[in-house]
């Protein structure tokens, strides 16, 4: 009976193509919108995770908590210092490397008559490139001896090399910025994270920057990571406990990790995606109302057909099933069309974003969410059944010559099946 009803429903769709399409339009838009929202949300989550992976999701960052409650802060601690990095290194056993970092800001760097006005200077130690997973193009990395001896050396990004040294022969040359002269000992490979690149960066030994340029011992942040096999949260707890020991249990520091930031971003995108998906799903309800409306019209148009079927012995239950299946078929086919359109739009989004290299050089991967699309399609079929039940009851109660008063109350459904 269900197969025959389904085939009859397909025949009705063939006979009234335009009306059927307009009826399904709400369902098509609803399924398509749900699928696209899930695709885009998943794409951004993948993008954020992939960007943090370049820096290392296990990277732990320590900064001075300048916005904390002054009443809870140790008066003797007014910033993050090199001694804090040394303390962490000496008192925390489950971390791998400890990297102090100072951001020297944007500087004009020059070589002879050539210059670059917007180079960014960083000061750190020999583990900076290791922690940030940055490769070398040529030359050598900063060494422990460079840091210990306050050497006037530096590493430069690829654009700094290309702008100051068109022949790309930068090693051994001396560049100047902020009244300090440094010898280029290496060129670092390009790394791009969240649209920001290191190609204009200059890296100098942290002791050189503090003693010969910036002065003082204040740090911007301390980066570290757990040893292999150690959970990020466990390493964070160890770092926090060491800092609390150093500050006398005063909250002068803030400890965070890329992993926790990823979870925050993922949670925000997840909630936003769920809300938008719920809003998009409302169009399925609108589509259901459209299906109910057209099915009521269909009942009126097919009164003679209903009378003929009853005359040859059709039960009320059979007629009810016929119209419910037709309604569900309308909704289900609309869902399939919506899935197909969403898949094509996903391909378009992926190719367009890749062509304009946004938000990353590979674009935004919008993979088709098969589970979400199937779920939306099943929900659309359910909507079709629910909203088609009312017209189906009307059809089953019709006497074949005149559409009777529509049923009131769910008890009438039981009466139909007797």
Protein Blocks (a to p, Z undefined) as FASTA:
>chain_A
ZZmmmmmmmmmmmmmmmlmmmmmmmmmmmmmmmmmmmmmmmmmmmmmmmmmmmnopkbcc
ddddfkbcfklpcfklgbdcfklmmmmmmmmmkbcbdcddddebjadddehjbccfkbcc
ddddfklmmmnopacfbdcdddfklmmnopabddddfklmmmmmmnopaghpacdeehia
cddfbdcddddeehiafklgccddfklmmmmmngpjbdfbdcddddehiafklmmmmmmm
mmmmmnoopafbccddfklmmmmmmmmmmmmmmmmmmmmmmmmmmmmmmmmmmmmmmmmm
mmmmmmmmmmnopafklmmmmmmmmmmmmmmmmmmmmmmmmmmmmmmmmmmmmmnopabf
nlpaddddfklmmmmmmmmmmmmmmmmmmmmmmmmmpghlaccdddedjklmmmmmZZ
